Amino acid sequence: MKFTLRMISCIMLVVIYVVTPWSLAENSTLENSQFDNEDTLLIQFEKAEGLADEDYDQFLKMHKNIAKIAADTYLIECRHEENKQALLQELGNMESILYAEENKILSQQMIRSTDNRIKPNDFYYDKQWGLEKINAREGWARITPGENRAVVAVIDSGVDMTHPDLEGRVLSYGYNFYDNNQYFADTNGHGTSVAGIIAAETNNYIGIAGVGGSYNIKILPLRTTSNFGQTRLSDFVKAVDYAIAQEVDVINISMGSTDPSAIENSTIQRAIDSGIVVVASAGNYGNGTTFYPASYPGVISVGSINENSLKSRFSNYNSGISVVAPGENIFSTSIGSTYGYYEGTSFSAPFVSGVAALIKAQEPTISPQEVKHLIESTSTDLGTPGFNALFGHGLIDMEKIFLELLGSHDQEEGENVSPGLEDGKEINEVERLGGTNRYDTAGLIAKKYFGEGVDMVILARGDTVMDEPQITNALIASSLTGILDVPVLLTKSDVIPRDTLATIDHLKPRKIMILGDDKEISLSIEEELQEQYVVKRINEYSSDSIAEEIALMHLGHHKEAFIVGIDAMADAITISTVASDRGIPILLAEKNRIPEATKNAIKTSAIDKLYIIGGDTVISKGTAQEVNHLVKGGVERIWGLNRFETSIAVAEYFWSERETVVIANGVTMVDAVTASIAQSPLILVRSDRFVGSTKDYLLRHSNYLVIGGDAVVDEGLIKTLQ
């Protein structure tokens, strides 16, 4: 297609869209703060590749810079108001362009409460009428305990991750799309209060309880708003796409506008198509106004009620309302480690987001459509019988939701199948090592293989395993478990968990080796242990340096090494049992770089042969070629199409005659980080299903060691092997 376009005084804002927003920020030619929303436009092309080549060349000549904020969406700045409508019309006439729109504003849906009392840190559960209204405690009682994590992206004003009630709940890789930097601290308190409703730490004797209770619900903070609570649609689109790239489970949107947008809707549908539950506030106009993005297809639109189950005076009502939740006098976290009362549908939505996160944690494969139907169909009817515009399907009810999802706990629990014969057929032998938490599970593994006596234990930090993408030091130490014949136990950064102390007392070691510097494991822990044990610390800050130190301890023992991606915990778990069995050190690499510590370990230890574990999306071909120059015996890559298939590839390459196969969860991997001492093939599965050829491999064996409880690896899944 050829077209003509007269020159218009507009500048294209160049933003190169990739998976990480830091690159996006680095490539921006114009910061958001340099222009106002009223001077910008958004266009979306018919297909992701955008303009045809011939059109692209002409467009580039006229505008100098072309800017992506998503795969098919561009942002334009007009410097003169009189040109904006002309440009909109011109763009709208192009056949390649699907939509051309103004860059609208989305506003937070908060009502300033008349009672905004600030309280000191204390236990304020009695102020949280909303949790009682939605039957939160009854819902928690029906949820299966487990380590499964669910992540809620909070697109808002940022989050105060230093708040004591949000400690350990906020992921570190959030982003500030408003300022194009990594500083996502909250600027007006709105996002922090939303995050507290969803995931505030429960049963910690301070503050409030989040809807997520004591379960593993995390917040990914994505700041898009100004200090006054307004968000440009362009920043919102970038935030949603980042949430998709990070594979979050739920997106909470406590903002919106009365103006529909085709670009906004397509972005929301992209998230839903990616398996993400999208929850949004219904708006605070107090009338039948339709609000967006709440009213787009597939979104759970949440209205507000008061303590008497009446519609809040400010809550919008229309045919798009899905459900209602508490939204008046909501007591929640605020910036500066404080608490306050809030009102608005902004604070109704996070009640539903918290519930959706719990559902996803229990059933990771459930679709957004199924979550929406489950929440709506179990709601308590309010107002006119059946669906109505004031209350939608009704008030969310956690007890009904999890009774429907998980069934009654009054049902008879199935017993573990014992080895032997059933109906004349041999039943494969299954042993399960699953404690009440990661520390207890590590202890059970240690007790199985070492009984009541061991000369030394290795102590590694375990409270960041699920929060950070890098592999834990516990895995780096896998080779030492075999060479020194010692177990690995887990600790928190500043206190040794009771389960770990009990295991140490049971094993009666003479020495304890601590992995990491005092920022990783505190000096107070070291001092506490020194009262009874000989304590050695590998005092290195970075994991690659710790790996180097451990490799140097292998001098003269082995001439081979494994290299895993520093972000590839699953691959490290898969190879850990081989590392323990053969005393082969595990070294680390970035996708496109070999750390100096790894190079030094290879040279100093005179390693001849390297095995790269994982495909080139984890460690690139260029990196493999670089490391190949460091060894005489060459580099061999062992990999599969995904982490599950990689575990099969490793098993088939390194293990031939092993009667027992270790089975571990390949998504919530924390229970398996100390399982290296099992020294058997380790196969990764999902909590409720096999992936690829994993079942076929497992059926070729007769004995299984399952790491983790039923919530981690479902008993029904194991029974299919028996």
Secondary structure, DSSP 4 states (H G I P E B T S, - for coil): --------SEEEPP----SSHHHHHHT-SS-GGGS-GGGEEEEEESSTT-S-HHHHHHHHHHHS---EEETTEEEEEESSHHHHHHHHHHHHT-TTEEEEEE--EEEE--B--S------SSB-GGG-HHHHHTTHHHHHHHSPP----EEEEEEES---TT-GGGTTTB-TT-EETTTTBS----SSSHHHHHHHHHH--SSSSSB---TTTTS-EEEEEEE-B-TTSEEEHHHHHHHHHHHHHTT-SEEEE-EEBSS--HHHHHHHHHHHHTT-EEEEE--SSSSS---BTTTSTT-EEEEEE-TTSPBPTT---STT--EEEE-SSEEEEETTTEEEEEBSGGGTHHHHHHHHHHHHHH-TT--HHHHHHHHHHTSBP-SSSSSBTTTBT-B--HHHHHHHHH--TTSPPPPPPPSEEETTEEEPEEEEE--SSHHHHHHHHHHHHHTT--SEEEEEE-TTTTT-SSPPHHHHTHHHHHHTT--EEEE-SSS--HHHHHHHHHH--SEEEEES-TTTS-HHHHHHHHTTSEEEEE--SSHHHHHHHHHHTTTTT-SEEEEEETT-HHHHHHHHHHHHHHT--EEEEBTTB--HHHHHHHHHTT--EEEEES-TTTS-HHHHHHHHTT-SS-EEEE--SSHHHHHHHHHHHH-SS-SEEEEEESSS-GGGTTGGGG-S-EEEE-SS---TTHHHHHHT-SEEEEES-TTTS-HHHHHTT-
